[in-house]
């Protein structure tokens, strides 16, 4: 899935944490899940929490083949900022399956 396809799917499924700004960083750039503005964009702006993984690992997490906690524990997913936002994102990712 391309970055643009992922952004469109996340916007359609309202894949954000209400009131929080979470940035996903991958090989192709950033995606901002803006729960304050209720939108998903390719903006690389300020965020409460930043999650970093390869594009392949994001695809696996979105597709349900890789659990977010497993990705974090094995070093495939890096978290900067508020960890509780990252934990809430698991529910958001479930919307994409």
N, C-alpha and C positions, 0 to 999 in steps of 0.2 A: 504494500500500500504506500503510495507517495505521501509526502507531507501534506500536500493540498487535499488529497482524499481524506486523510486523517482529520484535518481541520474541519472539513465539510461534515464528516460523520459525527465528530464531537459536537459541532454546533447543532446539528439536527437532533441529536440525542440529549442535548443540554448537559453535556459532560463537564460540569464545573462544580466546585464546592461553594455553596452560597456564602457571599461576603468575603471570600478569600481570593487572592491572586496567586495562581500556581503556574510556574513556567516549566515546560518540558523541553529539555535540550537534547538534540540528537545530531547525527552526522549532517543532516540537511539544514540544520538551523533550529530555531526556537518556535514553540507554540505556547501562547499564553491563554490559560484557562481563567478568564476574568469573571469571578463570581460576584463582583461588585457591579459590573455592567451587564452581566448575564450574556456573555459572548465569548467565542473562541476565535483567536486571530493568530497571524504569523508575526505578531509584534514581539520584539525582544525588549520588553520594558521591565520595570521594577516588579518584584514579586515577593510575597510573604515566604514562599518556599520554592526552591528550584530543584528539579529532579533531572539527573543526567543519565543517559543510557544510549547505546547504539541504536540505530534505526531498526536493525534486525531484532534486538531485544524488545523494543517498543512494540513491534509487530507481534511478537510472541506473547507479550503481556495483554495486548488488546484482543488477540485471538484466543486467549485462555490457555495457551500452551505453557506459559511461564507465569508463576504466581509472583506478585510484587514483593512479598516478604522473602521468598526464596531468592529473587533477583538481588534484593538488598543484602541478604546474608552472605551471598556468594560474591558480592562485589560488582555485579553487573549493573546495579542501580545505585547511584550516589545521590544523597539527599543533603541539601544545604538549606538551613533555615528551620522553620517550625515543623518538627517531625509529626505532630498530630495532624497537620494538613495532608502530609504524605499518606498517613494511615487512612484518612477519610477518602482519599483518591481511589482506594481499592473498590469501594462501592460505586464510584463514578465509572471506573473501567468496566465493571460488570454490565453497565448500561450499553456498552459497545458490542457486546457479544450477541 
